[in-house]
Every structure is written in structure tokens, then in C-alpha cells.
């Protein structure tokens, strides 16, 4: 197995593993284990455990911060924080992708930047910390890594976390810029009735802004709207009125 400077990652986490093998296992993707017959384990079991560790840690911290919130509000807060997009961003903040052990195919296909691999790797890492240092150590690390969500003025935090209706946000943007409401089109649906995936596109007039997919039409629309907002943020001129328009 190639050498990796795991000490650097531990410094970024501000956590030193007593059992270094746990850290190593958390970083081994199944593609690497498949290509290296001497590697007996990958990080998928740790990822499974880490999902529960993260959910418990975030729930614990949210109850401390919002003792008066009801179950529905707390669930909404947690799901807004614990999702692939947010986890991948947090993993990127510590350059977790640089430390993953990947097979050649994953390496060549940009696996170190894939949100799914980063999110899964982060969950495996949290499980490793939990097994190495206990729940208290895991909660401390979650609090540190998610501090941008957990250190706030309360009103700003609620707006940031709860305002996740991307369709509404996109409509407000396009109405303000062009006085046009976005339109969503179903492009395709795949899979059996009990497990369908829907594919949507969002457009204004004749211009397609983005595509999205999801397990429901609503989820696919939200994903398309989110990608459209990201695209507009990268290219503000996208919504500039054509010459001669008011």
C-alpha cells in the first residue's frame, strides 16, 4: 500500500488516533481493496456506522442549541445539514480526497473530487473516531467540522439552514431579473414503479438552465433548481435581459 501522510490529516482534524489502523481503514475505498488483494477490508462498514454516529451527534448538538424546537423542526434542521452536498463540502475543507486510497479507475475518473466518495469517506472517518475515542470524541469532531452551521446568530442560522426551497429561490431570482417564472419539464423516468428515478429540466423561455434527478418529481425539480442557482451564481450575466428589452 502506498504511503500517505496520515499525520497531516490528523493535525487537520485535531485528533490523534490511538489505533492508526482504524484511520487507515476509513480511507480505503472498495475500488482500492478490489485491485489490491493484500488489502482485506474497505471503508463501507465504517461508512454504515458513521451515518448513525453523525446523525446522533448532530441531533445531540441541535437539541442543545434549540431546546424548544419540536421533533419536526429538529428533523428538518438535521436533514438540511446531513446530506451529500454538505458532507462533501465539509470533507473538501480538510482535503479528505487527498488522503483516500482509490483504485486506478476511480483515480482517473476524478474520484477524489466526487461528492459521493467524499461524503462517504467523511462518514467512515467519523465512525473511526467513534471506535477509537468514543462518542464524546466523535461529537467534538462533528462540532468542530460543522461549526459554520453551529456557530451563528440564531436568526441567520435559521434562515441559512431552513431556507432550502430552491424552486422558490430560483423563481424570485428570475422574476426579479426577467419577470419570468421558470418552467419544469419531465424528461424521463427510469426504474420499476416502486423505485423510480425522475429526470427534470428547468428553463426560462427557450433557455435551459439546468437538469436534475430524484426519486420523486418534486425532488428532481428541487435538484434542477439548485443547479440553476449555482449556474447563475457562476455566470450572473446569464439572466441579463437581451438588448432592447426593458
Residue pairs with C-beta under 8 A, 6 or more apart in sequence:
1 36
1 38
1 39
1 101
2 101
4 27
4 99
4 101
6 20
6 23
6 24
6 27
6 99
9 23
9 94
9 96
9 99
10 16
10 17
10 23
12 94
12 95
13 94
13 125
13 129
13 141
13 144
14 141
14 144
15 129
15 133
15 137
15 140
15 141
17 23
17 128
17 129
17 132
18 132
18 133
19 131
19 132
22 46
22 128
22 131
22 132
23 125
23 128
23 132
25 41
25 42
25 43
25 46
25 124
25 128
26 43
26 46
26 121
26 124
26 125
26 127
26 128
27 43
27 99
27 100
27 101
27 121
27 124
27 125
28 39
28 41
28 42
28 43
28 101
29 42
29 43
29 100
29 101
29 102
29 103
29 106
29 111
29 117
29 121
30 42
30 43
30 44
31 102
31 103
31 105
31 106
31 111
32 39
32 42
32 101
32 102
32 103
32 106
33 39
33 40
33 41
33 42
34 103
35 103
35 104
43 120
43 121
43 124
44 120
44 124
46 123
46 124
46 125
46 127
46 128
46 131
47 120
47 121
47 123
47 124
47 127
48 127
49 127
49 130
49 131
50 122
50 123
50 124
50 125
50 126
50 127
50 128
50 130
51 123
53 123
53 126
53 127
53 130
53 135
53 138
54 82
54 87
54 123
54 126
54 142
55 78
55 82
56 135
57 126
57 135
57 138
57 139
57 142
57 143
58 78
58 81
58 82
58 142
58 146
59 74
59 78
60 139
61 139
61 142
61 143
61 146
61 150
62 69
62 74
62 77
62 78
63 69
63 74
65 150
66 73
66 74
66 77
69 77
76 162
77 161
77 162
80 86
80 161
80 162
80 164
81 146
81 149
81 161
84 115
84 116
84 119
85 115
86 149
87 115
87 118
87 119
87 122
87 123
88 115
88 116
88 118
88 119
88 122
90 122
90 145
90 146
91 97
91 118
91 119
91 121
91 122
92 113
92 118
93 145
94 145
96 118
96 121
96 122
96 125
97 111
97 112
97 113
97 117
97 118
97 121
98 112
100 111
100 112
100 117
100 121
102 111
102 112
102 117
106 114
106 117
111 117
126 138
126 141
126 142
129 137
129 138
129 141
130 137
130 138
143 150
149 157
149 160
149 161
152 160
163 169
165 222
166 222
166 223
166 225
166 226
166 228
166 229
167 182
167 221
167 222
167 225
169 225
169 229
170 182
170 202
170 209
170 225
170 228
170 229
171 181
171 182
173 229
173 232
173 239
174 180
174 181
174 182
174 204
174 239
175 181
177 239
177 240
177 241
178 204
178 239
178 241
180 204
180 205
181 204
182 202
182 203
182 204
182 209
182 225
182 228
183 202
183 203
183 204
184 200
184 201
184 202
184 221
184 224
185 200
185 201
185 202
185 203
186 198
186 199
186 200
186 217
187 199
187 200
187 201
187 211
188 198
188 199
189 196
189 197
189 198
189 199
190 196
190 197
190 199
191 197
195 215
196 215
197 213
197 214
197 215
198 213
198 214
198 215
198 216
198 217
198 219
198 220
199 211
199 212
199 213
199 220
200 211
200 212
200 213
200 214
200 217
200 220
200 221
200 223
200 224
201 208
201 209
201 210
201 211
201 212
201 224
202 208
202 209
202 210
202 211
202 212
202 221
202 224
202 225
202 228
203 209
204 239
209 224
209 227
209 228
209 231
209 232
209 238
210 224
210 225
210 227
210 228
210 230
210 231
211 224
211 227
212 220
212 221
212 222
212 223
212 224
212 225
212 226
212 227
213 220
213 223
214 220
214 221
214 222
214 223
231 238
232 238
232 239
